Amino acid sequence: MEKLAIALRDTDLGRFLEFIGALFNMAVDAAKTLFRTPPTGNSVMQEVKALGVKSMVIVIVAALATGLVMALQFGYGFARFGAKLYVPKVVTISIVRELGPIFTALMLAGRVGAGIAAEIGSMTVTQQVDAIRALGTSPMKKLILPKIIATTISAPILTMLANFLGIVGGMLIASAALGLSAYDYFFKAFEIITARDVMGGVIKSTVFGFLIGLVGCCVGMRTRGGTQGVGNSTTQAVVMASILVLVFDFLVTQVIWIFEHAFTSGVV
């Protein structure tokens, strides 16, 4: 049995399971630290500025491009059936419920997840994290928890911005290429959105933000092997964060639909 465990540990599956275990342990430690000795508000706001505010440009570009492409594809597709009037509703509900949260999370995984892993990984291989421990300060409180809180706060805010800009991008294409007026587009777009649609996207993006921060910190703390190890950790952080975002997108969507069905059927 022990030989089987050792053989499994050397496989990709074994390393993945080991990483998931380390991720879970870090999440538990972060929760304990948050309730015992939470980080200062100033440290969290500095991370929000560095990780969230500075990610606005890439999120804006991705959101506008998504809205433009969605409206163009659905517009020409629906035109075959004389259903161009449904473009605002379809584009809006797709962006608010799914595309806004998922594209924002993937952009953050590429920029923020890699940045966190590189920063903490560099501090790990140069023994700066050990120096923090030697000074009697917890790396969890000083380094890790502010970043996790910052990504958890920033992701839903950026998602709301992405949702609005995606709708605007769809409106630009609809008015320029599909012959729909901007007023009709916005009227039909916001007519279809409900509070549950918006809250579903916010819940998803909050979970995604937490995962991105957690993965970046966990990979950074596990970095070994000098500068080459930092590069490998950066790549691993982006890959793992993107995979977990896609997996949890399905899981959270399923949970949201279960609660919505229970609510509409009168069970809740």
C-alpha positions as CSV (number, residue, x, y, z in Angstrom):
1,M,0.0,0.0,0.0
2,E,2.9,2.3,0.8
3,K,4.6,1.6,-2.5
4,L,1.3,2.4,-4.3
5,A,1.0,5.7,-2.5
6,I,4.6,6.6,-3.4
7,A,4.0,5.6,-7.1
8,L,0.8,7.7,-7.1
9,R,2.6,10.7,-5.6
10,D,5.0,10.8,-8.6
11,T,2.2,10.9,-11.2
12,D,0.4,14.1,-12.4
13,L,-2.7,12.9,-10.6
14,G,-0.8,12.5,-7.4
15,R,0.7,15.9,-7.6
16,F,-2.7,17.4,-8.4
17,L,-4.3,15.8,-5.4
18,E,-1.4,16.9,-3.2
19,F,-1.9,20.5,-4.5
20,I,-5.6,20.4,-3.7
21,G,-4.8,19.2,-0.2
22,A,-2.3,22.1,0.3
23,L,-4.9,24.5,-1.1
24,F,-7.5,23.2,1.3
25,N,-5.1,23.5,4.3
26,M,-4.2,27.1,3.3
27,A,-7.9,28.0,3.1
28,V,-8.5,26.7,6.6
29,D,-5.4,28.5,7.9
30,A,-6.6,31.7,6.2
31,A,-10.0,31.4,7.8
32,K,-8.5,30.9,11.3
33,T,-6.2,33.8,10.9
34,L,-9.0,36.1,9.6
35,F,-11.0,35.5,12.8
36,R,-8.1,35.5,15.2
37,T,-5.7,38.3,13.9
38,P,-7.2,39.9,10.8
39,P,-4.9,42.0,8.6
40,T,-5.1,45.8,8.7
41,G,-7.5,47.6,6.4
42,N,-4.6,49.6,4.9
43,S,-2.8,46.4,3.8
44,V,-6.0,45.1,2.2
45,M,-6.7,48.4,0.4
46,Q,-3.1,48.5,-1.0
47,E,-3.6,45.0,-2.4
48,V,-7.0,46.0,-3.9
49,K,-5.3,48.9,-5.7
50,A,-2.4,46.7,-6.9
51,L,-4.5,43.6,-7.9
52,G,-7.9,45.1,-8.7
53,V,-7.7,48.7,-9.8
54,K,-4.7,47.9,-12.1
55,S,-6.6,45.1,-13.7
56,M,-9.4,47.4,-14.9
57,V,-7.9,48.0,-18.4
58,I,-7.6,44.4,-19.4
59,V,-11.1,43.7,-18.0
60,I,-12.5,46.7,-19.9
61,V,-11.0,45.5,-23.2
62,A,-12.2,41.9,-22.7
63,A,-15.7,43.0,-21.8
64,L,-16.1,45.3,-24.7
65,A,-14.7,42.7,-27.1
66,T,-17.1,40.1,-25.7
67,G,-20.1,42.3,-26.1
68,L,-19.2,43.3,-29.7
69,V,-18.6,39.7,-30.8
70,M,-21.7,38.3,-29.1
71,A,-24.0,40.9,-30.6
72,L,-22.4,40.4,-34.0
73,Q,-22.7,36.6,-34.0
74,F,-26.2,36.5,-32.6
75,G,-27.3,39.4,-34.8
76,Y,-26.3,37.7,-38.1
77,G,-27.5,34.3,-36.8
78,F,-30.9,35.5,-35.7
79,A,-31.3,37.6,-38.9
80,R,-31.8,34.3,-40.8
81,F,-34.9,33.6,-38.8
82,G,-36.1,37.2,-38.6
83,A,-35.4,37.3,-34.8
84,K,-32.9,40.2,-34.5
85,L,-35.1,41.8,-31.9
86,Y,-34.1,39.1,-29.4
87,V,-30.4,40.0,-29.7
88,P,-30.4,42.4,-26.7
89,K,-32.0,39.9,-24.4
90,V,-29.9,37.0,-25.4
91,V,-26.6,39.0,-25.3
92,T,-27.4,40.6,-22.0
93,I,-28.5,37.4,-20.1
94,S,-25.5,35.6,-21.5
95,I,-23.1,38.2,-20.3
96,V,-24.6,38.8,-16.9
97,R,-25.1,35.2,-15.9
98,E,-22.0,33.6,-17.5
99,L,-19.6,35.4,-19.8
100,G,-19.0,38.4,-17.6
101,P,-18.0,36.5,-14.5
102,I,-16.0,33.8,-16.4
103,F,-14.0,36.1,-18.7
104,T,-13.2,38.5,-15.8
105,A,-12.0,35.6,-13.7
106,L,-9.8,34.2,-16.5
107,M,-8.3,37.6,-17.1
108,L,-7.6,37.9,-13.4
109,A,-6.1,34.4,-13.3
110,G,-3.7,35.4,-16.1
111,R,-2.7,38.7,-14.6
112,V,-3.3,38.6,-10.8
113,G,-2.7,34.9,-10.2
114,A,0.6,34.9,-12.0
115,G,1.6,38.2,-10.3
116,I,0.9,36.8,-6.8
117,A,2.7,33.6,-7.5
118,A,5.7,35.4,-8.8
119,E,5.9,37.8,-5.9
120,I,5.5,35.3,-3.1
121,G,7.6,32.7,-5.0
122,S,10.5,35.2,-5.2
123,M,10.2,36.0,-1.5
124,T,10.1,32.2,-0.8
125,V,13.3,31.3,-2.7
126,T,15.2,34.3,-1.4
127,Q,14.2,33.4,2.2
128,Q,12.3,36.6,2.8
129,V,9.3,34.6,4.0
130,D,11.6,32.8,6.5
131,A,12.8,36.2,7.7
132,I,9.2,37.3,8.3
133,R,8.7,34.3,10.5
134,A,12.0,34.9,12.3
135,L,10.8,38.4,13.2
136,G,7.7,36.9,14.8
137,T,5.2,37.9,12.1
138,S,2.9,35.5,10.4
139,P,3.3,35.3,6.6
140,M,-0.4,34.4,6.5
141,K,-1.4,37.7,8.1
142,K,1.3,39.8,6.4
143,L,1.4,38.4,2.8
144,I,-1.3,35.9,2.1
145,L,-4.6,37.0,3.7
146,P,-4.5,40.6,2.3
147,K,-4.1,39.2,-1.2
148,I,-6.9,36.7,-0.9
149,I,-9.3,39.3,0.6
150,A,-8.3,41.8,-2.2
151,T,-9.0,39.3,-5.0
152,T,-12.3,38.3,-3.4
153,I,-13.4,41.9,-3.2
154,S,-12.1,43.0,-6.5
155,A,-13.5,40.2,-8.7
156,P,-17.2,40.9,-8.2
157,I,-16.7,44.7,-8.6
158,L,-14.7,44.1,-11.9
159,T,-17.4,41.7,-13.0
160,M,-20.1,44.3,-12.6
161,L,-18.0,46.7,-14.6
162,A,-17.5,44.0,-17.3
163,N,-21.2,43.3,-17.4
164,F,-22.1,46.9,-18.1
165,L,-19.4,47.4,-20.7
166,G,-20.3,44.1,-22.4
167,I,-23.9,45.4,-22.7
168,V,-22.6,48.7,-24.1
169,G,-20.4,46.9,-26.6
170,G,-23.4,44.9,-27.8
171,M,-25.4,48.1,-28.1
172,L,-22.7,49.7,-30.3
173,I,-22.8,46.8,-32.7
174,A,-26.6,46.5,-32.7
175,S,-27.0,50.2,-33.5
176,A,-24.2,50.3,-36.1
177,A,-24.6,47.0,-37.9
178,L,-28.0,45.5,-37.0
179,G,-30.3,48.4,-37.4
180,L,-31.5,48.5,-33.8
181,S,-31.7,51.8,-31.9
182,A,-29.7,52.2,-28.7
183,Y,-32.9,53.0,-26.8
184,D,-34.6,49.8,-27.9
185,Y,-31.5,47.8,-27.1
186,F,-31.1,49.1,-23.6
187,F,-34.8,48.9,-22.9
188,K,-35.0,45.2,-24.0
189,A,-31.6,44.4,-22.3
190,F,-32.6,45.7,-18.8
191,E,-36.1,44.4,-19.2
192,I,-34.8,40.8,-19.1
193,I,-32.4,41.1,-16.2
194,T,-33.6,40.2,-12.7
195,A,-31.9,40.6,-9.3
196,R,-31.3,36.9,-9.2
197,D,-29.4,37.1,-12.5
198,V,-27.1,39.8,-11.1
199,M,-26.6,38.1,-7.8
200,G,-25.8,34.8,-9.5
201,G,-23.0,36.5,-11.4
202,V,-21.8,38.3,-8.2
203,I,-21.7,35.0,-6.3
204,K,-19.7,33.3,-9.0
205,S,-17.2,36.1,-9.3
206,T,-16.7,36.2,-5.5
207,V,-15.9,32.5,-5.5
208,F,-13.6,32.9,-8.5
209,G,-11.7,35.8,-6.9
210,F,-11.2,33.8,-3.7
211,L,-9.9,30.8,-5.7
212,I,-7.5,33.0,-7.8
213,G,-6.0,34.6,-4.7
214,L,-5.7,31.3,-2.9
215,V,-4.1,29.5,-5.8
216,G,-1.6,32.3,-6.4
217,C,-0.6,32.3,-2.7
218,C,-0.4,28.6,-2.4
219,V,1.7,28.1,-5.5
220,G,4.0,30.9,-4.4
221,M,4.6,29.5,-0.9
222,R,5.4,26.1,-2.5
223,T,8.0,27.5,-4.9
224,R,11.4,25.8,-4.9
225,G,14.4,25.9,-7.2
226,G,15.4,29.6,-7.5
227,T,14.5,31.8,-10.5
228,Q,13.5,28.8,-12.6
229,G,11.2,27.6,-9.9
230,V,9.6,31.1,-9.8
231,G,8.9,30.9,-13.6
232,N,7.4,27.4,-13.2
233,S,5.2,28.6,-10.3
234,T,3.9,31.5,-12.4
235,T,2.8,29.1,-15.1
236,Q,1.3,26.7,-12.7
237,A,-0.6,29.4,-10.9
238,V,-2.3,30.5,-14.2
239,V,-3.1,26.9,-15.3
240,M,-4.4,25.8,-11.9
241,A,-6.5,29.0,-11.3
242,S,-8.0,28.7,-14.8
243,I,-8.9,25.1,-14.3
244,L,-10.5,25.6,-10.9
245,V,-12.4,28.6,-12.2
246,L,-13.9,26.5,-15.0
247,V,-14.7,23.6,-12.7
248,F,-16.3,25.8,-10.0
249,D,-18.2,27.7,-12.7
250,F,-20.1,24.5,-13.4
251,L,-20.5,23.6,-9.7
252,V,-21.7,27.1,-8.6
253,T,-24.0,27.4,-11.6
254,Q,-25.6,24.0,-10.6
255,V,-26.1,25.1,-7.0
256,I,-27.6,28.4,-8.1
257,W,-30.1,26.7,-10.4
258,I,-31.0,24.3,-7.6
259,F,-31.8,27.2,-5.3
260,E,-33.6,29.1,-8.0
261,H,-35.8,26.0,-8.8
262,A,-36.5,25.5,-5.1
263,F,-37.4,29.2,-4.7
264,T,-39.7,29.3,-7.8
265,S,-41.4,26.1,-6.8
266,G,-42.1,27.3,-3.3
267,V,-39.9,24.9,-1.5
268,V,-37.8,27.7,-0.1
